[in-house]
Amino acid sequence: MGQAPVVYGQSSRPPRGDYGRCGADYTCPQDFAAYTPQDHDTYRRLYERQSALLPGLAADAFIAALPSLGARDRIPRFDEINERLWRATRWEIVGVPGLIPEVPFFTLLANRKFPVTDWIRTPEEFDYIVEPDIFHDLFGHVPLLFNPVFADYVQRYGQGGLKAHGLGACELLSRLYWYTIEFGLIRQPDGLRAYGAGILSSAGELPYSVTSPEPQRLPLQLERTMRTRYQIDSFQKTYFVIDDFEQLFDMTAPDFAPIYQRLAGQPEFAADARDAAVAA
């Protein structure tokens, strides 16, 4: 048992998760008894604040699925969520100590298992946390796994990730994940809404992404998205907009290998590069 901690990007602080608890696939049981009353209260307050922001900003599909998480006044038990999630889409969530390497991550998704960090931020990090915690992963990601089309897209992404790793194209595919699963917007009949977990779990970026005149919002195009760098320490300068979740699923059906080859010689777009096309 036990794996080396994983760090992405530049950070002077080592990951806080207990990687000594995890197995070869980086998963570990949820140690529910280890959560303190303060941990449960932090989750309750985060859930209360974020859920109040959702109307008019979050995708209808997300709002409809959110009650499936169950408990909102404490950290939910993974096994209780899994009973409902398995019945809905044949997915399950598994505990991880924090960030995990690409291949184990893709492998879990390809097998319809979503990794959820098992620790929660401190009260001092209530408004901002550097790395994903249990609130971000549960509140932001898991509700849409109850949506069959979106759930199938996430599995297909995992399958594509394993292939991209073999082709040395993980950076291109990671941008697709960032601009859809983490920071995606969807156009509904009543206007723009957020469906990306990074937006939905952020009190500041949720209203900013949907209503602010500052960011650029472009129709999602696969190659433009893959060529666009992203920022991890500020609100996004560019968002990509889909029309429905079927668009995501259909977009990932073709073989990406020729696309990776074509993009290998193309320049990248900066995160704040303005597009000549008309914004969405």
Buried (B, 14 or more C-beta within 10 A) or exposed (E): EEBEBBEEEEEEEEBBBBBEBBEEBBBBEBEBEEBEEEBBBBBBBBBEEBBEBBEEBBBBBBBEBBEBBEBBEBBBEBEEBBEBBEEBBEBBBBBBBBBBBBBBBBBBBBBBBBBBBBBBBEEEEBEEBBBBBBBBBBBBBBBBBBBBBBBBBBBBBBBBBBBBBEEEBBEBBBBBBBBBBBBBBBBEEEEBBBBBBBBBBBBEBBBBBBEEEEBBBBBBBBEBBBBBBBBBEEBBBBBBBBEEBEBBBEBBEEEBEEBBEEBEEEEBBEBBBEBEEEEB
